[in-house]
Amino acid sequence: MERVLDTAALLHWPQTKLTGGVCATSQRQELKRLSEGRLLLVEAMDLRWQDVPADWLARATATARETGDLPRLSDVDLDVLALALGLDADLVTDDYRLQNTYSHAGGTFTPVVNAASKAVWVWELRCTGCRDVTEVPEDVKRSKGQAASECRRCGSPMVVKRKRG
């Protein structure tokens, strides 16, 4: 079975474990930003770098939207997810949101260093003021540290939280 390697694997796994893996071309910039030396090493290895077809990216986005993980996934995360979905490969990642989304879609994953997630979660938007709850909308703002939107009832920030029950 093919393995799609997240950037965490590229940074932390030894060369022997990376050989033959598949990576998104967008990961090169991320790896360069995090460790230029490691990028040079990885570039010399037997990896398959692949652009992500638009239909695969659309499927990854839709899947992340279903679980509510979309607001907290980066563009590179979506590319990696799209490759794993499109190739029906094992996803090698420590990112719990990627693990969650890929598990929801029926995929298998291997953690890099951290323990694997134990359950599939679904996310919702919750108001920090009045505690109103809504589904994560399709056009939600994507960022890892900011509020996803404003509450329609009181105007307070809406944050992405795990759905209860």
C-alpha positions as CSV (number, residue, x, y, z in Angstrom):
1,M,0.0,0.0,0.0
2,E,1.2,3.5,-0.9
3,R,2.0,5.9,1.9
4,V,1.3,9.7,1.8
5,L,3.8,11.5,4.1
6,D,2.8,14.6,6.0
7,T,5.5,17.2,6.7
8,A,5.9,15.8,10.2
9,A,7.1,12.5,8.7
10,L,9.5,14.4,6.4
11,L,11.0,16.2,9.4
12,H,11.2,13.4,11.9
13,W,11.4,10.0,10.3
14,P,14.7,8.4,9.3
15,Q,15.5,8.2,5.6
16,T,14.9,4.4,5.4
17,K,11.2,4.9,6.5
18,L,10.6,7.7,4.0
19,T,11.7,5.8,0.9
20,G,9.0,5.3,-1.6
21,G,6.6,7.7,0.1
22,V,4.3,10.2,-1.8
23,C,4.3,13.9,-1.0
24,A,2.5,16.9,-2.2
25,T,4.6,19.4,-4.1
26,S,3.3,22.2,-1.8
27,Q,5.1,20.5,1.1
28,R,8.4,21.7,-0.3
29,Q,7.8,25.3,0.6
30,E,6.6,24.3,4.1
31,L,9.6,22.1,4.6
32,K,11.9,24.9,3.4
33,R,10.4,27.3,5.9
34,L,10.8,24.8,8.8
35,S,14.1,23.2,7.9
36,E,16.1,24.1,4.8
37,G,18.7,21.5,5.6
38,R,16.1,18.7,5.9
39,L,14.6,19.8,2.6
40,L,18.0,19.3,0.9
41,L,18.2,15.8,2.4
42,V,14.6,14.9,1.5
43,E,15.1,16.2,-2.1
44,A,17.8,13.7,-2.6
45,M,15.7,10.7,-1.5
46,D,13.5,8.3,-3.4
47,L,10.2,10.1,-2.9
48,R,7.4,10.8,-5.3
49,W,6.4,14.4,-5.4
50,Q,2.9,14.9,-6.9
51,D,0.6,17.8,-7.8
52,V,-2.9,17.5,-6.5
53,P,-5.7,17.2,-9.1
54,A,-8.5,19.6,-8.6
55,D,-11.2,16.9,-8.2
56,W,-9.1,15.3,-5.4
57,L,-8.7,18.6,-3.6
58,A,-12.5,19.2,-3.9
59,R,-13.1,15.8,-2.3
60,A,-10.7,16.5,0.5
61,T,-12.3,19.9,1.1
62,A,-15.8,18.3,1.2
63,T,-14.6,15.6,3.6
64,A,-13.0,18.1,6.0
65,R,-16.2,20.2,5.8
66,E,-18.3,17.2,6.8
67,T,-16.3,16.7,10.0
68,G,-15.9,20.4,10.7
69,D,-12.1,20.2,10.5
70,L,-11.8,22.5,7.4
71,P,-11.3,25.7,9.4
72,R,-8.2,24.4,11.1
73,L,-6.5,22.7,8.1
74,S,-3.9,24.6,6.1
75,D,-3.7,24.5,2.3
76,V,-0.8,22.0,2.6
77,D,-2.9,19.8,5.0
78,L,-5.6,19.7,2.4
79,D,-3.1,18.8,-0.4
80,V,-1.8,15.9,1.8
81,L,-5.3,14.8,2.6
82,A,-6.3,15.0,-1.1
83,L,-3.4,12.7,-2.1
84,A,-4.2,10.2,0.6
85,L,-7.9,10.1,-0.5
86,G,-7.1,10.1,-4.2
87,L,-4.5,7.3,-3.9
88,D,-6.4,5.4,-1.2
89,A,-3.1,5.3,0.6
90,D,-2.0,5.1,4.2
91,L,-1.6,8.6,5.6
92,V,1.4,9.2,7.8
93,T,0.7,12.1,10.1
94,D,0.7,13.3,13.6
95,D,-2.0,16.0,12.8
96,Y,-5.1,15.0,14.7
97,R,-7.4,16.9,12.4
98,L,-5.9,15.1,9.4
99,Q,-6.3,11.8,11.2
100,N,-9.9,12.6,12.2
101,T,-10.9,13.6,8.6
102,Y,-9.2,10.7,7.0
103,S,-10.7,8.2,9.5
104,H,-14.1,9.7,8.8
105,A,-13.6,9.0,5.1
106,G,-12.6,5.4,5.9
107,G,-8.9,5.8,5.4
108,T,-6.0,4.4,7.5
109,F,-3.2,6.4,9.1
110,T,0.1,5.8,10.8
111,P,1.3,8.3,13.4
112,V,4.8,9.7,13.1
113,V,5.9,10.4,16.8
114,N,2.7,11.1,18.8
115,A,0.0,8.6,19.8
116,A,-2.7,8.1,17.3
117,S,-6.2,9.7,17.8
118,K,-8.6,7.3,19.3
119,A,-12.0,8.5,18.0
120,V,-13.5,10.3,15.1
121,W,-14.8,13.7,16.1
122,V,-17.3,16.0,14.5
123,W,-16.9,19.8,15.1
124,E,-19.3,22.7,15.5
125,L,-19.1,26.4,16.0
126,R,-19.8,27.6,19.5
127,C,-20.2,31.2,20.7
128,T,-17.8,32.3,23.4
129,G,-20.5,34.7,24.7
130,C,-24.0,33.3,24.6
131,R,-22.9,29.7,23.9
132,D,-25.1,29.4,20.8
133,V,-24.1,26.5,18.6
134,T,-24.2,26.1,14.8
135,E,-22.9,23.8,12.2
136,V,-19.6,24.7,10.6
137,P,-20.7,26.6,7.4
138,E,-19.1,26.0,4.0
139,D,-17.7,29.5,3.8
140,V,-16.1,29.5,7.3
141,K,-12.9,31.4,7.7
142,R,-9.9,29.1,7.7
143,S,-7.3,29.9,10.3
144,K,-5.6,28.0,13.1
145,G,-5.7,30.6,15.8
146,Q,-8.5,33.1,15.2
147,A,-12.3,33.0,15.7
148,A,-14.0,31.3,12.8
149,S,-16.9,33.8,12.6
150,E,-19.1,36.1,14.7
151,C,-22.2,35.0,16.5
152,R,-25.4,35.9,14.7
153,R,-27.2,36.4,18.1
154,C,-24.7,38.4,20.2
155,G,-21.7,39.3,18.0
156,S,-19.2,37.4,20.1
157,P,-16.5,35.2,18.4
158,M,-17.5,31.7,17.3
159,V,-14.9,29.1,17.8
160,V,-14.6,25.5,16.5
161,K,-15.3,23.0,19.2
162,R,-15.9,19.3,19.4
163,K,-19.6,18.4,19.0
164,R,-21.1,17.1,22.2
165,G,-23.1,13.9,22.6
